[in-house]
């Protein structure tokens, strides 16, 4: 959470057009993706952190497709297992939370309040001598994969390797029964409800990637992974993601490509600024309520198309490499992003790839095959019903390739109050913005939205800052003539 907060706080220096809003709460999950608000500060921008149970990123190009998955798991490490349907052999690599946090911060919705339309506090002089102001741990797979011989002809281990804290195998089978037996023999407890899902993937010709934690690694070693396949693939394994989830699950998906994308086989919606109402009393909008209403109208199947932004690859890379700290002026100082990545070691514990190299490979995969200096990040989110996760999630290029901003501006407002000033230039209360001075709170000596000027002076004396400004302009004029 501290990292996420740091990212949110510092990415503003990269571009003021990118902000943060988020809605939702984190729920610990024993399975995900196939694994068996502090108070709002008194500002006029709605900000929070959008924490979901599942965050996935799909980067698509004609050359290759990479799925990034942030694994969430709580429990005994010996029970951790993760199965993913794949097509052919894939390349498995390590990712890090900082990649997700950086992309999240750059694309999250920021809702800006309307301009506070209150009468100004005029200058005044007199007894107060100044003006008035508004204050307002389990066994891994053996690299030789001896289990493969027992199931020869039914389950084939096409590749086995250790990747960071994980032991991984890639499996191919034409028999769902044989696959179930292999997984069970090798420590995967397959619930009866999951077997039909695996059978469906087998019938559709999918292969499988299976992962377990290596011995003596704890839950603290859980790391996001990336899985790269050749060619363009526009499908995410939503049926596997449904395993172990509750009635609903929050999912955020980013598609990184040369253009804007949208859901192909699920309904989606966009919340327009014209629907947004800013409530001055709570310093927030009805954005969350609107999203919940839209999702309910689609029976838990709807996805919000939050934003689609063209971001400079250098901007995203800088955020990831710096560990979320952008710019030399950060009070926290630069952060070493290698702390967020793990080195790759061999069976003897020798480092074969440093953490920095892992990070660089991670960033390279993020933009592989994308032409130009920019990439389009399309952000979609849903509190999807478990009952709706019966098909995989397919995306398609949007017919409309215009950008969708993440900066939202409510067009309506309620509960605006303005300060009421007494004759002594102090704020004595607040009143609805539509109130007239005569209906404002009073102290008995009269009150108004503005403070009164001294009766002994026809005009307020010129302030020192104004005098200095005039002198400064006068001094500049000769230089301009030269």
Order of alpha helices (4+ residues) and beta strands (2+ residues): alpha-beta-beta-beta-beta-beta-alpha-beta-alpha-beta-beta-alpha-alpha-beta-beta-beta-alpha-beta-beta-beta-beta-beta-alpha-beta-alpha-beta-beta-alpha-beta-beta-beta-beta-beta-beta-beta-alpha
